[in-house]
Amino acid sequence: MLVSQIESLWASMGPILSLFYGMRDNDYIGAAEHDNLIAAFRRGDRSAAREAIQQDIIRGGAPILRYLNEKEAAA
C-alpha cells in the first residue's frame, strides 16, 4: 500500500518537479533526508522516519515557495 501511494505521488509530482528543478539553479538534492528515511525504515523508527520526511519537505519546498513568490510578485 505504501509503495502504491509513493508511486502515485511521484507520477503526479515527478514531471512538475522535473520542470521546476530544470529551470532553476538549486542546491537541494535530498540525499541526506532520503538516506535518513531508509535507515529509519530499516530500524522501524517511526519518529525518525517522520522527521526525515518533514525535513525533506521543508528543504525541498523552500525553493519552490521562493519561485512561486517571485512569479506572484512579477505578475
C-alpha positions as MATLAB code, in Angstrom:
seq = 'MLVSQIESLWASMGPILSLFYGMRDNDYIGAAEHDNLIAAFRRGDRSAAREAIQQDIIRGGAPILRYLNEKEAAA';
ca = [
       0.000    0.000    0.000;
       2.786    2.482    0.864;
       4.620    1.724   -2.372;
       1.498    2.369   -4.447;
       0.937    5.696   -2.665;
       4.550    6.733   -3.298;
       4.296    5.697   -6.943;
       1.075    7.651   -7.368;
       2.557   10.750   -5.740;
       5.686   10.503   -7.860;
       3.648   10.010  -11.046;
       1.719   13.216  -10.353;
       4.548   15.350   -8.937;
       7.582   13.989  -10.806;
       7.013   15.878  -14.070;
       6.269   19.132  -12.225;
       9.367   18.841  -10.048;
      11.492   17.902  -13.040;
      10.345   21.022  -14.886;
      10.846   23.261  -11.847;
      14.301   21.974  -10.980;
      15.355   22.058  -14.630;
      14.553   25.790  -14.821;
      16.489   26.950  -11.744;
      19.827   26.675  -10.075;
      19.222   24.641   -6.981;
      21.428   23.120   -4.340;
      18.778   20.777   -2.966;
      19.420   17.122   -3.659;
      17.609   15.463   -0.769;
      20.042   12.574   -0.489;
      20.622   13.015    3.254;
      16.914   13.034    4.043;
      16.326   10.022    1.808;
      19.200    8.113    3.422;
      17.840    9.012    6.867;
      14.379    7.811    5.865;
      15.661    4.474    4.579;
      17.726    3.978    7.746;
      14.673    4.793    9.886;
      12.557    2.282    7.950;
      15.194   -0.387    8.460;
      15.257    0.305   12.209;
      11.469    0.501   12.402;
      11.839    4.004   13.869;
       8.618    5.813   13.027;
       9.658    9.055   14.706;
      12.917    9.272   12.753;
      11.079    8.421    9.521;
       8.579   11.200   10.176;
      11.422   13.643   10.878;
      13.256   12.689    7.675;
      10.115   13.217    5.592;
       9.408   16.551    7.276;
      12.961   17.745    6.636;
      12.761   16.633    3.008;
       9.549   18.607    2.502;
      10.931   21.678    4.286;
      14.250   21.713    2.417;
      12.732   20.783   -0.930;
       9.755   23.091   -0.555;
      11.695   26.256    0.265;
      12.985   26.899   -3.265;
       9.567   26.081   -4.726;
       7.941   28.643   -2.420;
      10.574   31.242   -3.376;
       9.892   30.584   -7.044;
       6.127   30.908   -6.606;
       6.537   34.127   -4.615;
       8.806   35.571   -7.330;
       6.257   34.663  -10.014;
       3.440   36.208   -7.995;
       5.420   39.417   -7.394;
       6.245   39.712  -11.100;
       2.600   39.294  -12.153;
];
